[in-house]
Amino acid sequence: MKAQGLEEALDPAIYSPSRRKLHAELRLLRARASRLNCPATARSLDLALEMFIVDCEEAGDASSVHRLDFPPER
């Protein structure tokens, strides 16, 4: 079963602009993979979209999401 929201934009009242942009980019890449007849890539992007939606739902309100800082590579 697919997570709700894979084919529709995220609600701007709930999700930050960066999350909405990333969601739109994932949907665009998924559509291109499908159009180019790359089923494995399309399926991988489906899974990425599902994980993204679940992550957004678990994070909850966009105001509670903090920027992640990664240490520099050595």
C-alpha positions as CSV (number, residue, x, y, z in Angstrom):
1,M,0.0,0.0,0.0
2,K,1.3,3.4,-1.0
3,A,1.5,6.3,1.4
4,Q,-1.1,9.0,0.9
5,G,0.2,12.0,-1.0
6,L,2.6,10.4,-3.5
7,E,0.8,12.0,-6.4
8,E,-0.3,15.2,-4.9
9,A,1.6,18.3,-3.6
10,L,2.2,18.7,0.1
11,D,0.0,21.1,2.0
12,P,1.8,24.5,2.3
13,A,0.1,25.2,5.6
14,I,1.9,22.2,7.1
15,Y,5.1,21.6,5.3
16,S,8.1,23.9,4.7
17,P,9.0,25.2,1.2
18,S,12.1,23.0,1.1
19,R,10.2,19.8,1.9
20,R,7.5,20.7,-0.7
21,K,10.3,21.4,-3.3
22,L,12.0,18.1,-2.6
23,H,8.7,16.2,-2.8
24,A,8.0,17.9,-6.2
25,E,11.5,17.0,-7.5
26,L,11.0,13.3,-6.4
27,R,7.7,13.2,-8.2
28,L,9.2,14.7,-11.3
29,L,12.1,12.2,-11.3
30,R,9.6,9.4,-10.9
31,A,7.6,10.6,-13.8
32,R,10.7,10.8,-16.0
33,A,11.8,7.3,-15.1
34,S,8.4,6.0,-15.9
35,R,8.3,7.8,-19.2
36,L,11.8,6.6,-20.1
37,N,10.6,3.0,-19.3
38,C,13.0,2.5,-16.4
39,P,10.9,0.3,-14.1
40,A,13.6,-0.3,-11.5
41,T,14.4,3.4,-11.2
42,A,10.7,4.2,-11.0
43,R,10.1,1.7,-8.3
44,S,13.1,3.0,-6.3
45,L,11.7,6.5,-6.6
46,D,8.3,5.2,-5.4
47,L,10.0,3.8,-2.3
48,A,11.9,7.1,-1.8
49,L,8.6,9.0,-2.0
50,E,6.9,6.7,0.5
51,M,9.8,7.1,2.9
52,F,9.8,10.8,2.4
53,I,6.0,11.0,3.2
54,V,6.4,8.9,6.3
55,D,9.3,11.0,7.5
56,C,7.3,14.1,7.0
57,E,4.4,12.7,8.9
58,E,6.6,11.6,11.8
59,A,8.3,15.0,11.9
60,G,4.9,16.6,12.2
61,D,4.7,20.4,12.2
62,A,7.3,22.1,9.9
63,S,8.1,24.5,12.7
64,S,9.4,21.6,14.8
65,V,11.8,20.5,12.1
66,H,15.4,21.7,12.6
67,R,18.2,22.0,10.0
68,L,20.6,19.1,10.0
69,D,24.2,19.9,10.2
70,F,26.6,17.2,9.0
71,P,30.3,17.2,10.0
72,P,32.7,17.9,7.2
73,E,34.2,14.9,5.4
74,R,37.7,13.9,6.5
